[in-house]
Amino acid sequence: MKRGRKMGAHQMMIIMILVLYAVLKSDGLIYEARVNSICSFEVDQTATGGLTNQNCFITNLNYGVAVATDRRENILFYSDIGTLEIRSYDTETLPAGKGDRILYGFGSVEDMAVDWVARNLYTADQSFRQIAVSKYDGSMRAVLIQDDVGKPRSIALHPEQGLMFWADYGGLPSIERANLDGTDRTTIVDANVQFPNGLAIDLQNSIIYFADRGSDNVASVDFNGGNRQLIHYQFGGDFFDMVLVKDHLFVTSWTSGEAGGHITTIANVSEINQAVDFEIIDHNTFALGITANDEDTQPLVSSPCTTNSGGCEELCYPLANAAFSCGCSSGYTLNGVTCESTPYEDDFVLVVDSALKKIFQVPIVVDAPDGDTGLGGTTDEGVRALPLDDLEYPIALTYDPVLKHVYWTDLTYGSITKAALDGSFKQTIVFDNNVHVGIAIDTARRRIYWTDEDRDVIEVANLDGSGRQTIIQNSLNEPRGITVDIQTGDIYWTDWGSAPKIEKASRSGTMREILVTENLNFPNGITIDPTERILYWCDSNHPDQSKIERYNLLTNERTLVATLPAPSQPYGVTIHGDFIYWSDWVKNAVYRVDRFADNPLAEVVGEGVMLGMQGIVSSQIFEVVTTLAPPVTQPDTEGPEKSYVIPAAFGAVVFVVVIIIGVVVGVICFRRTKENRRLAQGQRGQQSNDYRTRPQAAKCSEEPPPLPGGHPNDDPLYMDLDAFKKDPPPPYTELNLKQQAGGEQSYENPAFDSGGANGNSLSPTMRDLPDGMAPPPPPPGVSRDQMAASGGYMPYLKNSTDQEGLYMTPDEAAGTTDSLYEVANA
């Protein structure tokens, strides 16, 4: 027995030694984004920074770019700029699939970094030109820096010192520094830098490493920009990102000759003039974002933010010397440690954001200096969020200016809910598990109408949900936007189905009339000016030009209000004063134009603050209702109420006749309804899977719909939901961005000298160096055949003095391909 215990202890010691050896030999993992997949490698410290055991565990991505990881939480974050989303993935269990979607609707997130102390995720969005932060689950997102931002690509954090650094290659190329809460912003590098891309931090020695794609250099500076050192030079390196593990710097190159891309490790980076490089990985697609799951990259840090978020209601930011500050998500204002929002009382537009699960208020400045009505709050500070809880996937909304109540639909719950602007008096008036995507209020008659794309019907009820009735249920394909003429009570709606059209009917659903059928692509939102008797709607034709149109109800004249430059995809429209406002799915901003001007210019507000914009409505009061009509048990029929005196005997006969007619009509309508439903289901069967089974709230939260497609038969509200799946078109373009075998690239692959110990060389050489101007290759990641087919760019090769290659359009106008977003969404 005694001997047995000794043997067990001995065996345990051996196991501990083996585990320690394994940790020392393969300390942590490297994660790399390579467009269509995310791959991992083990770092072998005994082999001069070799990468072993490649495992591409996430595949079939559209355009994967940025990666970031939290070592202790076993979470990997990555961005896909093709689907404009960020996902999180469990690296401990390695589940099948792509992980959980936490945010979507971005411009082009090309780098991310984690604050592992406060569990915050930072993003650098090259298209929206901003630095933003959110919690790990995507909640409480806030824009930290958006003024004077060019094209941020790389970002790195130092939570212990409360600092963040980012590289910006737009405008004046630079590397900047700020506190984690966005304060104390300063530029540390703006000289002798052409195209800063990757950043990496030496946490112990307070050194920033950066790659310059323009000069093909890798250099380092201290946190103030001083003590600059050249670490590595590689002609045609085309660097994208980097990460530091121990004394090894791993650098990705996104364009590298026929190989497509590679990872280079630079050893001994802390020793001046002693760095050596080894090319260790080549593959046939771009090498983009890179990060490390290593204990040295995320040491334990003591901070108040680690416990209960430092007492902050929403966001906690670690600062130097164990200090911290609190912050709030977009639309809220900090008051001590709590976050508050005081809604605007009048003159605003409301916008639904299904990605951030909020309803935002955008103020309208009525007394502008020029006497015009202007947009207020063009930054995050001016946009306010209504203090509403339990929004999961809000879609449509409308506003009652009489009681100042907002109404919205939620696709997750299949509900319609109302509340006051301050969040009080909240009440769900409809809960039926259906798909309500359009909603409108008749403020004069105190009723609410909505479209149901699930059952293809239009319904009406009193404002408290009572007196509900289906008023239209035949010959509807995909009813969406709806509006009410408060003068007459007539309703108007869009139908984006197989035969797009705009229709009208009386408030009881009778007297239907088709107004517009020709030259419609994807009619979405619709609104009316009841005073001028003009109907407005937006027609999406993404990825081509979309438009805003109007229809004069008095003259039956249809005219164009504005043509929207591509890419755009308008969803909701509303009127306030002389202007028409709309929400845009692609650009995620509120736009407006003067609806009475010739060739109006669009103005924008809220770009980057909102991500998943849907419905929009203004606080405009066209008719002030001072006396509320009493509730009704059923909607009125046409015309004013009248009373008649009917003799009893005649009344009995009439009653019997009405009963007989009602039975006959009921049988006919039942058969027609059944046949219409069969036809509708057959047509939908060609478009999608069965989406009538409602998802659970958690599922919808994990998988909200992505950027919508542009074909009228692809319903953007349902894409990427198991319960609402309709085959989506490729985002933005039919261009296949996968690198074809033998496809030409901008640079030749560096040939590393085989001399020296371990086959390394201090100065890599180039084979087949270009002599002067090389034949014009296509942009990175695009073959010549693809370029010719798409009418693409004809690029000139970058030379040693240019900071970026110039790409010539067919009309010989110079352009650039300085961003992945422009390549992916050409």
Buried (B, 14 or more C-beta within 10 A) or exposed (E): EEEEEEEEEEEEEEEEEEEEEEEEBBBBBBBBBBBBBBBBBBBBBEEBBBBEEEEEBBEEBBBBBBBBBBBEBBBBBBBBBBBBBBBBBEBEEEEEEBBBBBBBBBBBBBBBBBBBBBBBBBBBBBBBBBBBBBBBBBBBBBBBBBEEBBBBBBBBBBBBBBBBBBBBBBEEBBBBBBBBBBEEBEEBBBEEBBBBBBBBBBBEEEBBBBBBBBBBBBBBBBBEBEEBBEBBBBBBBBBBBBBBBBBBBBBBBBBBBBBBBBBBBBBBBBEEEEBBBBBBBBBBBBBBBBBBBBEBBBEEBEBBBBEEBBBBBBBBBBBEEEBBBBBBBBBBEBEEBBBEBEBBEEBBBBBBBBBBBBBBBBBBBBEEEEEEBBBBBBBBEBBBBBBBEEBBBBBBBBBBBBBBBBBBBBBBBBBBBBBBBEBEEEEBBBEBEBBBBBBBBBBBBBBBBBBBBBBBBBBBBBBEBEBBEEBBBBBBBBBBBBBBBBBBBBBBBBBBBEEBBBBBBBBBBEEEEEBBEEEBBBBBBBBBBBEBBBBBBBBBBBBEBBBBBBBEBEEEEBEEBBBBEBBBBBBBBBBBBBBBBBBBBBBBBBBBBBBEEEEBEBBEBBBBBBBBBBBBBBBBEBEEBEEEEEEBEEBBEEEEEEEEEEEEEEEEEEEEEEEEEEEEEEEEEEEEEEEBBEEBEEBBEEBBBEBBEBBEBEBBBBBBBBBBBBBBBBBBBBBBBBBBBBEBBEBBBEBEBBBBEEBBBBBBBBBBEEEEEEEBBEEBEBEEEBEEEBEBBBBBBBBBEBBEEBEBBBBBBBEEEEBBBBBBEEEEEEEEBBBBBBBBBB
